[in-house]
Amino acid sequence: MSSDRERERLQRLRERQLQARAPGPTVKVRWKKTQPHHEPWLTLFWTALPGRAKGGLIGFLLGTAGSVALGIVAPEPWGMICGALVFLTAIVVGMIVGKATDQAGLIDRR
């Protein structure tokens, strides 16, 4: 007799558990999307350039700075002429150094 009572009690308990577990309104789980790692565009641009172009850009920047400095310091006609010569010389020297580093393998390519 006690086993029948126990069985009924367990059956009611199981029904209550199933009713409590029955899902109500469904909840959508949204997973956070992981985005792939992107390198900055300037890094990609710089590593893709050959050494001659890198040297030319560095020469351009140094030549621009030298040209502006000579334009400020030197008298009017000579400051502009010397500034233009420094500008062009810096670009040419930068391109030569860049080509030399390419040929020597000093620039590490990824």
PyRosetta script that sets phi, psi and omega in degrees:
from pyrosetta import init, pose_from_sequence

init()
pose = pose_from_sequence("MSSDRERERLQRLRERQLQARAPGPTVKVRWKKTQPHHEPWLTLFWTALPGRAKGGLIGFLLGTAGSVALGIVAPEPWGMICGALVFLTAIVVGMIVGKATDQAGLIDRR")
pose.set_psi(1, -42.2)
pose.set_omega(1, -178.8)
pose.set_phi(2, -66.5)
pose.set_psi(2, -29.6)
pose.set_omega(2, 179.6)
pose.set_phi(3, -70.0)
pose.set_psi(3, -35.0)
pose.set_omega(3, 177.0)
pose.set_phi(4, -66.7)
pose.set_psi(4, -41.8)
pose.set_omega(4, 177.8)
pose.set_phi(5, -62.5)
pose.set_psi(5, -43.0)
pose.set_omega(5, -179.6)
pose.set_phi(6, -64.5)
pose.set_psi(6, -41.3)
pose.set_omega(6, 179.6)
pose.set_phi(7, -63.5)
pose.set_psi(7, -42.7)
pose.set_omega(7, 178.7)
pose.set_phi(8, -65.2)
pose.set_psi(8, -41.7)
pose.set_omega(8, 178.7)
pose.set_phi(9, -62.7)
pose.set_psi(9, -43.1)
pose.set_omega(9, 178.5)
pose.set_phi(10, -66.2)
pose.set_psi(10, -36.9)
pose.set_omega(10, 178.8)
pose.set_phi(11, -66.5)
pose.set_psi(11, -42.6)
pose.set_omega(11, 176.5)
pose.set_phi(12, -63.8)
pose.set_psi(12, -40.9)
pose.set_omega(12, 178.8)
pose.set_phi(13, -62.0)
pose.set_psi(13, -41.4)
pose.set_omega(13, 179.7)
pose.set_phi(14, -65.3)
pose.set_psi(14, -40.1)
pose.set_omega(14, 178.3)
pose.set_phi(15, -64.3)
pose.set_psi(15, -40.9)
pose.set_omega(15, 177.8)
pose.set_phi(16, -64.6)
pose.set_psi(16, -38.5)
pose.set_omega(16, 178.5)
pose.set_phi(17, -65.7)
pose.set_psi(17, -41.3)
pose.set_omega(17, 178.5)
pose.set_phi(18, -65.8)
pose.set_psi(18, -38.5)
pose.set_omega(18, 178.3)
pose.set_phi(19, -67.3)
pose.set_psi(19, -38.6)
pose.set_omega(19, 179.8)
pose.set_phi(20, -69.0)
pose.set_psi(20, -31.0)
pose.set_omega(20, -177.5)
pose.set_phi(21, -85.3)
pose.set_psi(21, -12.9)
pose.set_omega(21, -177.9)
pose.set_phi(22, -59.1)
pose.set_psi(22, 130.2)
pose.set_omega(22, -176.3)
pose.set_phi(23, -70.9)
pose.set_psi(23, 140.5)
pose.set_omega(23, 174.3)
pose.set_phi(24, -89.9)
pose.set_psi(24, -130.6)
pose.set_omega(24, 176.0)
pose.set_phi(25, -66.2)
pose.set_psi(25, 135.7)
pose.set_omega(25, -177.1)
pose.set_phi(26, -73.3)
pose.set_psi(26, 145.0)
pose.set_omega(26, 178.7)
pose.set_phi(27, -112.6)
pose.set_psi(27, 125.1)
pose.set_omega(27, 178.2)
pose.set_phi(28, -83.2)
pose.set_psi(28, 133.6)
pose.set_omega(28, 176.4)
pose.set_phi(29, -95.1)
pose.set_psi(29, 123.3)
pose.set_omega(29, 179.0)
pose.set_phi(30, -105.1)
pose.set_psi(30, 119.3)
pose.set_omega(30, 179.5)
pose.set_phi(31, -85.7)
pose.set_psi(31, 140.9)
pose.set_omega(31, 178.7)
pose.set_phi(32, -73.1)
pose.set_psi(32, 125.2)
pose.set_omega(32, -179.4)
pose.set_phi(33, -78.7)
pose.set_psi(33, 129.2)
pose.set_omega(33, 176.5)
pose.set_phi(34, -93.7)
pose.set_psi(34, 130.2)
pose.set_omega(34, -179.8)
pose.set_phi(35, -96.7)
pose.set_psi(35, 144.3)
pose.set_omega(35, 179.5)
pose.set_phi(36, -65.6)
pose.set_psi(36, 152.8)
pose.set_omega(36, -179.5)
pose.set_phi(37, -72.3)
pose.set_psi(37, 124.5)
pose.set_omega(37, 178.2)
pose.set_phi(38, -111.1)
pose.set_psi(38, 133.9)
pose.set_omega(38, 175.0)
pose.set_phi(39, -78.9)
pose.set_psi(39, 151.6)
pose.set_omega(39, 177.5)
pose.set_phi(40, -60.4)
pose.set_psi(40, 146.1)
pose.set_omega(40, -175.5)
pose.set_phi(41, -63.7)
pose.set_psi(41, -31.3)
pose.set_omega(41, -179.1)
pose.set_phi(42, -68.3)
pose.set_psi(42, -37.2)
pose.set_omega(42, 177.6)
pose.set_phi(43, -65.2)
pose.set_psi(43, -44.1)
pose.set_omega(43, 178.3)
pose.set_phi(44, -63.3)
pose.set_psi(44, -40.7)
pose.set_omega(44, 179.2)
pose.set_phi(45, -63.5)
pose.set_psi(45, -45.4)
pose.set_omega(45, -175.9)
pose.set_phi(46, -67.7)
pose.set_psi(46, -39.3)
pose.set_omega(46, -179.2)
pose.set_phi(47, -73.5)
pose.set_psi(47, -24.0)
pose.set_omega(47, -179.5)
pose.set_phi(48, -80.8)
pose.set_psi(48, -18.4)
pose.set_omega(48, -177.9)
pose.set_phi(49, -74.8)
pose.set_psi(49, 140.8)
pose.set_omega(49, 172.6)
pose.set_phi(50, -72.5)
pose.set_psi(50, 163.8)
pose.set_omega(50, -176.4)
pose.set_phi(51, -60.5)
pose.set_psi(51, -34.9)
pose.set_omega(51, -179.4)
pose.set_phi(52, -63.8)
pose.set_psi(52, -40.7)
pose.set_omega(52, 179.6)
pose.set_phi(53, -71.1)
pose.set_psi(53, -37.4)
pose.set_omega(53, 177.3)
pose.set_phi(54, -62.7)
pose.set_psi(54, -45.1)
pose.set_omega(54, 178.6)
pose.set_phi(55, -63.2)
pose.set_psi(55, -39.2)
pose.set_omega(55, 177.5)
pose.set_phi(56, -63.2)
pose.set_psi(56, -40.2)
pose.set_omega(56, 178.3)
pose.set_phi(57, -66.9)
pose.set_psi(57, -42.2)
pose.set_omega(57, 178.1)
pose.set_phi(58, -65.0)
pose.set_psi(58, -41.4)
pose.set_omega(58, 176.5)
pose.set_phi(59, -62.6)
pose.set_psi(59, -38.5)
pose.set_omega(59, 177.9)
pose.set_phi(60, -61.1)
pose.set_psi(60, -44.7)
pose.set_omega(60, -179.8)
pose.set_phi(61, -66.4)
pose.set_psi(61, -45.2)
pose.set_omega(61, 178.9)
pose.set_phi(62, -66.9)
pose.set_psi(62, -38.6)
pose.set_omega(62, 177.9)
pose.set_phi(63, -65.3)
pose.set_psi(63, -38.6)
pose.set_omega(63, 176.8)
pose.set_phi(64, -63.5)
pose.set_psi(64, -44.3)
pose.set_omega(64, 178.9)
pose.set_phi(65, -63.8)
pose.set_psi(65, -43.6)
pose.set_omega(65, 178.3)
pose.set_phi(66, -65.1)
pose.set_psi(66, -38.5)
pose.set_omega(66, 179.3)
pose.set_phi(67, -65.4)
pose.set_psi(67, -42.8)
pose.set_omega(67, 178.5)
pose.set_phi(68, -65.8)
pose.set_psi(68, -41.9)
pose.set_omega(68, 179.7)
pose.set_phi(69, -63.7)
pose.set_psi(69, -43.7)
pose.set_omega(69, 178.9)
pose.set_phi(70, -68.4)
pose.set_psi(70, -33.8)
pose.set_omega(70, 177.1)
pose.set_phi(71, -65.6)
pose.set_psi(71, -32.0)
pose.set_omega(71, 179.3)
pose.set_phi(72, -80.6)
pose.set_psi(72, -42.1)
pose.set_omega(72, -172.5)
pose.set_phi(73, -81.7)
pose.set_psi(73, -46.7)
pose.set_omega(73, -172.4)
pose.set_phi(74, -81.4)
pose.set_psi(74, 160.8)
pose.set_omega(74, 175.7)
pose.set_phi(75, -62.5)
pose.set_psi(75, 163.8)
pose.set_omega(75, -170.2)
pose.set_phi(76, -51.7)
pose.set_psi(76, -61.6)
pose.set_omega(76, -173.2)
pose.set_phi(77, -70.5)
pose.set_psi(77, -39.1)
pose.set_omega(77, -177.2)
pose.set_phi(78, -76.8)
pose.set_psi(78, -29.6)
pose.set_omega(78, 179.4)
pose.set_phi(79, -64.4)
pose.set_psi(79, -40.2)
pose.set_omega(79, 179.9)
pose.set_phi(80, -71.0)
pose.set_psi(80, -41.3)
pose.set_omega(80, -178.8)
pose.set_phi(81, -68.1)
pose.set_psi(81, -47.2)
pose.set_omega(81, 179.2)
pose.set_phi(82, -66.2)
pose.set_psi(82, -36.6)
pose.set_omega(82, 177.6)
pose.set_phi(83, -63.0)
pose.set_psi(83, -41.2)
pose.set_omega(83, 178.0)
pose.set_phi(84, -66.4)
pose.set_psi(84, -38.7)
pose.set_omega(84, 177.8)
pose.set_phi(85, -66.6)
pose.set_psi(85, -41.8)
pose.set_omega(85, 176.8)
pose.set_phi(86, -62.4)
pose.set_psi(86, -41.2)
pose.set_omega(86, 179.9)
pose.set_phi(87, -59.7)
pose.set_psi(87, -51.7)
pose.set_omega(87, -179.1)
pose.set_phi(88, -66.9)
pose.set_psi(88, -40.0)
pose.set_omega(88, 179.5)
pose.set_phi(89, -63.5)
pose.set_psi(89, -41.8)
pose.set_omega(89, -179.8)
pose.set_phi(90, -63.7)
pose.set_psi(90, -39.0)
pose.set_omega(90, 178.2)
pose.set_phi(91, -65.3)
pose.set_psi(91, -45.3)
pose.set_omega(91, -178.6)
pose.set_phi(92, -65.0)
pose.set_psi(92, -45.5)
pose.set_omega(92, 178.9)
pose.set_phi(93, -62.7)
pose.set_psi(93, -40.7)
pose.set_omega(93, 177.7)
pose.set_phi(94, -62.0)
pose.set_psi(94, -40.0)
pose.set_omega(94, 178.5)
pose.set_phi(95, -67.7)
pose.set_psi(95, -37.8)
pose.set_omega(95, 178.7)
pose.set_phi(96, -66.6)
pose.set_psi(96, -45.6)
pose.set_omega(96, 178.6)
pose.set_phi(97, -64.0)
pose.set_psi(97, -40.0)
pose.set_omega(97, 178.5)
pose.set_phi(98, -63.1)
pose.set_psi(98, -41.7)
pose.set_omega(98, 177.9)
pose.set_phi(99, -65.5)
pose.set_psi(99, -38.7)
pose.set_omega(99, 178.8)
pose.set_phi(100, -65.0)
pose.set_psi(100, -39.8)
pose.set_omega(100, 178.7)
pose.set_phi(101, -69.2)
pose.set_psi(101, -32.2)
pose.set_omega(101, 175.3)
pose.set_phi(102, -65.2)
pose.set_psi(102, -46.0)
pose.set_omega(102, -177.2)
pose.set_phi(103, -70.1)
pose.set_psi(103, -32.3)
pose.set_omega(103, -179.7)
pose.set_phi(104, -81.7)
pose.set_psi(104, -12.5)
pose.set_omega(104, -178.8)
pose.set_phi(105, 75.1)
pose.set_psi(105, 26.6)
pose.set_omega(105, -178.7)
pose.set_phi(106, -78.7)
pose.set_psi(106, -22.1)
pose.set_omega(106, 179.1)
pose.set_phi(107, -91.2)
pose.set_psi(107, 124.1)
pose.set_omega(107, -177.8)
pose.set_phi(108, -84.2)
pose.set_psi(108, 117.2)
pose.set_omega(108, 177.0)
pose.set_phi(109, -91.8)
pose.set_psi(109, 141.4)
pose.set_omega(109, 179.9)
pose.set_phi(110, -76.8)
pose.dump_pdb("model.pdb")
